[in-house]
Amino acid sequence: MITGSDRMRLYLMAPDGSVTYGVDVIISHTGPGLLGGITAGYLENEYDQKPTDDPLCDVVVDLTRY
């Protein structure tokens, strides 16, 4: 979902289906590195997870700095 100028939120479900992540990224910075960031454990780091009122996800992870 596009959330602003050059920003979007991707929705990803944990492999076991227990959590849906909202992942905020900068559109112009997305590419192969984004997949690397997601698979490098950023989603599982509980310190990077923020509560959210977004009804489509359980937590939000901000990857706009990567």
TIDO-713432 format. One line per field, with one value per atom (N, C-alpha, C, O, CB): x, y, z; atom name; residue number from 0; residue in three letters; chain. Coordinates in steps of 0.2 Angstrom, whole numbers, plus 5000, padded with zeros to 4 digits. Glycine has a CB too. Layout:
residues N
x: [X	...];
y: [Y	...];
z: [Z	...];
atom: [CA	...];
n: [NUM	...];
res: [ALA	...];
chain: [A	...];
***
This chain:
residues 66
x: [5004	5000	5004	5009	4995	5003	5007	5005	4999	5006	5009	5008	5010	5008	5011	5013	5016	5020	5021	5020	5023	5027	5034	5037	5029	5035	5040	5041	5046	5047	5035	5034	5029	5024	5033	5030	5025	5025	5031	5025	5020	5020	5018	5013	5014	5023	5022	5019	5021	5029	5015	5012	5014	5014	5004	5018	5021	5018	5018	5028	5017	5015	5021	5024	5009	5021	5026	5025	5019	5027	5030	5029	5024	5021	5036	5024	5019	5012	5008	5022	5012	5005	5003	4998	5000	5008	5006	5006	5003	5011	5010	5011	5010	5013	5017	5007	5007	5011	5009	5000	5016	5020	5018	5017	5028	5018	5018	5025	5028	5013	5028	5035	5035	5033	5039	5037	5038	5044	5050	5037	5044	5050	5050	5044	5051	5055	5056	5056	5060	5062	5051	5050	5056	5059	5044	5059	5065	5071	5076	5067	5071	5077	5076	5080	5078	5070	5069	5072	5074	5061	5074	5078	5080	5077	5084	5085	5087	5089	5088	5093	5092	5093	5088	5088	5097	5082	5076	5074	5073	5070	5075	5074	5079	5078	5074	5085	5091	5089	5091	5097	5087	5085	5079	5080	5083	5075	5069	5071	5069	5063	5076	5078	5083	5085	5080	5086	5092	5090	5094	5096	5083	5081	5078	5076	5086	5077	5075	5068	5066	5075	5064	5057	5056	5052	5053	5061	5060	5063	5062	5064	5067	5070	5064	5061	5075	5062	5057	5058	5053	5055	5064	5065	5064	5063	5073	5064	5062	5054	5052	5065	5051	5043	5040	5041	5041	5035	5031	5024	5021	5032	5020	5013	5010	5013	5010	5004	5001	4993	4990	5003	4990	4983	4980	4974	4980	4985	4983	4980	4983	4990	4974	4970	4972	4970	4963	4977	4980	4986	4988	4981	4989	4995	4995	4992	5001	4999	5000	5005	5004	5001	5010	5016	5019	5018	5022	5022	5025	5033	5035	5023	5036	5044	5046	5044	5047	5050	5052	5059	5064	5052	5059	5065	5067	5071	5064	5064	5065	5073	5075	5061	5076	5083	5088	5094	5084	5086	5090	5090	5094	5088];
y: [4994	5000	5006	5007	5000	5011	5017	5021	5022	5021	5024	5027	5035	5038	5024	5037	5043	5044	5039	5046	5050	5051	5047	5048	5059	5042	5038	5033	5030	5042	5031	5027	5022	5023	5030	5016	5011	5006	5005	5007	5002	4997	4991	4990	4999	4986	4979	4975	4976	4976	4970	4966	4959	4956	4966	4956	4950	4945	4948	4950	4939	4935	4930	4928	4931	4929	4925	4918	4916	4924	4914	4907	4903	4899	4904	4904	4900	4903	4900	4898	4909	4912	4916	4918	4907	4916	4919	4926	4929	4916	4930	4937	4940	4937	4939	4945	4949	4955	4959	4950	4956	4962	4967	4966	4960	4973	4979	4982	4984	4985	4982	4984	4990	4990	4978	4995	5002	5002	5001	5008	5004	5005	5011	5014	4999	5014	5019	5016	5012	5024	5018	5015	5016	5011	5018	5022	5023	5019	5018	5030	5016	5012	5005	5001	5015	5003	4996	4992	4995	4994	4986	4982	4976	4974	4986	4973	4966	4967	4962	4964	4973	4973	4973	4971	4980	4975	4974	4967	4965	4977	4962	4955	4953	4949	4951	4955	4953	4956	4952	4956	4962	4965	4961	4960	4972	4959	4955	4948	4946	4954	4945	4938	4938	4933	4934	4944	4945	4945	4946	4951	4944	4944	4950	4951	4942	4956	4962	4961	4965	4967	4957	4956	4953	4954	4952	4948	4945	4949	4947	4938	4954	4958	4962	4967	4963	4960	4963	4970	4974	4959	4972	4980	4984	4990	4980	4981	4985	4985	4989	4982	4981	4980	4986	4987	4973	4989	4994	4992	4990	5001	4994	4993	4997	5002	4994	4995	4998	4998	4994	4996	5003	5003	5001	5001	5010	4999	4997	4990	4985	4996	4989	4983	4977	4972	4984	4979	4974	4970	4965	4977	4973	4969	4970	4974	4973	4965	4965	4970	4973	4958	4971	4975	4978	4976	4971	4984	4988	4987	4989	4995	4986	4986	4992	4992	4979	4997	5002	5000	5000	5009	4999	4998	5004	5003	4991	5009	5015	5018	5021	5021	5015	5018	5013	5014	5018	5007	5002	5003	4999	4995];
z: [5000	5000	5000	5004	5006	4996	4996	5002	5003	4989	5006	5012	5012	5016	5018	5006	5006	5000	4996	5012	4999	4993	4994	4999	4993	4990	4990	4995	4997	4990	4998	5004	5003	5000	5011	5005	5005	5010	5014	4998	5012	5017	5014	5010	5023	5015	5012	5018	5024	5010	5017	5022	5021	5015	5021	5026	5026	5032	5037	5025	5030	5036	5038	5033	5034	5044	5047	5044	5043	5055	5043	5040	5044	5041	5039	5050	5054	5055	5058	5061	5052	5051	5058	5059	5050	5063	5069	5069	5073	5074	5065	5065	5058	5053	5068	5057	5050	5051	5056	5047	5047	5048	5043	5037	5047	5045	5040	5040	5045	5043	5034	5033	5029	5023	5030	5032	5029	5025	5028	5034	5019	5015	5011	5009	5010	5008	5003	4996	4995	5005	4992	4986	4981	4978	4982	4981	4977	4979	4976	4976	4985	4988	4988	4990	4995	4986	4986	4980	4975	4985	4981	4976	4979	4984	4973	4976	4979	4987	4990	4975	4989	4996	5001	5006	4997	4998	5002	5004	5010	4999	5000	5001	5006	5011	4995	5005	5010	5017	5022	5007	5017	5024	5027	5033	5023	5023	5026	5029	5034	5021	5025	5027	5032	5034	5020	5033	5038	5045	5049	5036	5046	5053	5056	5062	5057	5051	5054	5056	5061	5048	5053	5055	5062	5066	5050	5064	5070	5076	5082	5069	5075	5080	5084	5081	5077	5090	5093	5095	5096	5100	5095	5096	5090	5091	5098	5084	5078	5077	5073	5072	5081	5080	5084	5090	5082	5081	5084	5084	5079	5081	5089	5089	5084	5082	5096	5082	5076	5077	5080	5070	5074	5074	5067	5065	5076	5063	5056	5057	5059	5052	5054	5055	5051	5051	5053	5046	5042	5044	5041	5035	5050	5052	5060	5063	5049	5063	5070	5073	5078	5072	5069	5071	5065	5059	5075	5065	5060	5061	5067	5059	5056	5056	5051	5045	5054	5053	5049	5046	5049	5053	5039	5035	5031	5026	5031	5032	5028	5029	5025	5030	5034	5035	5032	5032	5043	5029	5026	5019	5015	5028];
atom: [N	CA	C	O	CB	N	CA	C	O	CB	N	CA	C	O	CB	N	CA	C	O	CB	N	CA	C	O	CB	N	CA	C	O	CB	N	CA	C	O	CB	N	CA	C	O	CB	N	CA	C	O	CB	N	CA	C	O	CB	N	CA	C	O	CB	N	CA	C	O	CB	N	CA	C	O	CB	N	CA	C	O	CB	N	CA	C	O	CB	N	CA	C	O	CB	N	CA	C	O	CB	N	CA	C	O	CB	N	CA	C	O	CB	N	CA	C	O	CB	N	CA	C	O	CB	N	CA	C	O	CB	N	CA	C	O	CB	N	CA	C	O	CB	N	CA	C	O	CB	N	CA	C	O	CB	N	CA	C	O	CB	N	CA	C	O	CB	N	CA	C	O	CB	N	CA	C	O	CB	N	CA	C	O	CB	N	CA	C	O	CB	N	CA	C	O	CB	N	CA	C	O	CB	N	CA	C	O	CB	N	CA	C	O	CB	N	CA	C	O	CB	N	CA	C	O	CB	N	CA	C	O	CB	N	CA	C	O	CB	N	CA	C	O	CB	N	CA	C	O	CB	N	CA	C	O	CB	N	CA	C	O	CB	N	CA	C	O	CB	N	CA	C	O	CB	N	CA	C	O	CB	N	CA	C	O	CB	N	CA	C	O	CB	N	CA	C	O	CB	N	CA	C	O	CB	N	CA	C	O	CB	N	CA	C	O	CB	N	CA	C	O	CB	N	CA	C	O	CB	N	CA	C	O	CB	N	CA	C	O	CB	N	CA	C	O	CB	N	CA	C	O	CB	N	CA	C	O	CB	N	CA	C	O	CB	N	CA	C	O	CB	N	CA	C	O	CB	N	CA	C	O	CB	N	CA	C	O	CB	N	CA	C	O	CB];
n: [0	0	0	0	0	1	1	1	1	1	2	2	2	2	2	3	3	3	3	3	4	4	4	4	4	5	5	5	5	5	6	6	6	6	6	7	7	7	7	7	8	8	8	8	8	9	9	9	9	9	10	10	10	10	10	11	11	11	11	11	12	12	12	12	12	13	13	13	13	13	14	14	14	14	14	15	15	15	15	15	16	16	16	16	16	17	17	17	17	17	18	18	18	18	18	19	19	19	19	19	20	20	20	20	20	21	21	21	21	21	22	22	22	22	22	23	23	23	23	23	24	24	24	24	24	25	25	25	25	25	26	26	26	26	26	27	27	27	27	27	28	28	28	28	28	29	29	29	29	29	30	30	30	30	30	31	31	31	31	31	32	32	32	32	32	33	33	33	33	33	34	34	34	34	34	35	35	35	35	35	36	36	36	36	36	37	37	37	37	37	38	38	38	38	38	39	39	39	39	39	40	40	40	40	40	41	41	41	41	41	42	42	42	42	42	43	43	43	43	43	44	44	44	44	44	45	45	45	45	45	46	46	46	46	46	47	47	47	47	47	48	48	48	48	48	49	49	49	49	49	50	50	50	50	50	51	51	51	51	51	52	52	52	52	52	53	53	53	53	53	54	54	54	54	54	55	55	55	55	55	56	56	56	56	56	57	57	57	57	57	58	58	58	58	58	59	59	59	59	59	60	60	60	60	60	61	61	61	61	61	62	62	62	62	62	63	63	63	63	63	64	64	64	64	64	65	65	65	65	65];
res: [MET	MET	MET	MET	MET	ILE	ILE	ILE	ILE	ILE	THR	THR	THR	THR	THR	GLY	GLY	GLY	GLY	GLY	SER	SER	SER	SER	SER	ASP	ASP	ASP	ASP	ASP	ARG	ARG	ARG	ARG	ARG	MET	MET	MET	MET	MET	ARG	ARG	ARG	ARG	ARG	LEU	LEU	LEU	LEU	LEU	TYR	TYR	TYR	TYR	TYR	LEU	LEU	LEU	LEU	LEU	MET	MET	MET	MET	MET	ALA	ALA	ALA	ALA	ALA	PRO	PRO	PRO	PRO	PRO	ASP	ASP	ASP	ASP	ASP	GLY	GLY	GLY	GLY	GLY	SER	SER	SER	SER	SER	VAL	VAL	VAL	VAL	VAL	THR	THR	THR	THR	THR	TYR	TYR	TYR	TYR	TYR	GLY	GLY	GLY	GLY	GLY	VAL	VAL	VAL	VAL	VAL	ASP	ASP	ASP	ASP	ASP	VAL	VAL	VAL	VAL	VAL	ILE	ILE	ILE	ILE	ILE	ILE	ILE	ILE	ILE	ILE	SER	SER	SER	SER	SER	HIS	HIS	HIS	HIS	HIS	THR	THR	THR	THR	THR	GLY	GLY	GLY	GLY	GLY	PRO	PRO	PRO	PRO	PRO	GLY	GLY	GLY	GLY	GLY	LEU	LEU	LEU	LEU	LEU	LEU	LEU	LEU	LEU	LEU	GLY	GLY	GLY	GLY	GLY	GLY	GLY	GLY	GLY	GLY	ILE	ILE	ILE	ILE	ILE	THR	THR	THR	THR	THR	ALA	ALA	ALA	ALA	ALA	GLY	GLY	GLY	GLY	GLY	TYR	TYR	TYR	TYR	TYR	LEU	LEU	LEU	LEU	LEU	GLU	GLU	GLU	GLU	GLU	ASN	ASN	ASN	ASN	ASN	GLU	GLU	GLU	GLU	GLU	TYR	TYR	TYR	TYR	TYR	ASP	ASP	ASP	ASP	ASP	GLN	GLN	GLN	GLN	GLN	LYS	LYS	LYS	LYS	LYS	PRO	PRO	PRO	PRO	PRO	THR	THR	THR	THR	THR	ASP	ASP	ASP	ASP	ASP	ASP	ASP	ASP	ASP	ASP	PRO	PRO	PRO	PRO	PRO	LEU	LEU	LEU	LEU	LEU	CYS	CYS	CYS	CYS	CYS	ASP	ASP	ASP	ASP	ASP	VAL	VAL	VAL	VAL	VAL	VAL	VAL	VAL	VAL	VAL	VAL	VAL	VAL	VAL	VAL	ASP	ASP	ASP	ASP	ASP	LEU	LEU	LEU	LEU	LEU	THR	THR	THR	THR	THR	ARG	ARG	ARG	ARG	ARG	TYR	TYR	TYR	TYR	TYR];
chain: [A	A	A	A	A	A	A	A	A	A	A	A	A	A	A	A	A	A	A	A	A	A	A	A	A	A	A	A	A	A	A	A	A	A	A	A	A	A	A	A	A	A	A	A	A	A	A	A	A	A	A	A	A	A	A	A	A	A	A	A	A	A	A	A	A	A	A	A	A	A	A	A	A	A	A	A	A	A	A	A	A	A	A	A	A	A	A	A	A	A	A	A	A	A	A	A	A	A	A	A	A	A	A	A	A	A	A	A	A	A	A	A	A	A	A	A	A	A	A	A	A	A	A	A	A	A	A	A	A	A	A	A	A	A	A	A	A	A	A	A	A	A	A	A	A	A	A	A	A	A	A	A	A	A	A	A	A	A	A	A	A	A	A	A	A	A	A	A	A	A	A	A	A	A	A	A	A	A	A	A	A	A	A	A	A	A	A	A	A	A	A	A	A	A	A	A	A	A	A	A	A	A	A	A	A	A	A	A	A	A	A	A	A	A	A	A	A	A	A	A	A	A	A	A	A	A	A	A	A	A	A	A	A	A	A	A	A	A	A	A	A	A	A	A	A	A	A	A	A	A	A	A	A	A	A	A	A	A	A	A	A	A	A	A	A	A	A	A	A	A	A	A	A	A	A	A	A	A	A	A	A	A	A	A	A	A	A	A	A	A	A	A	A	A	A	A	A	A	A	A	A	A	A	A	A	A	A	A	A	A	A	A	A	A	A	A	A	A	A	A	A	A	A	A	A	A	A	A	A	A];
***
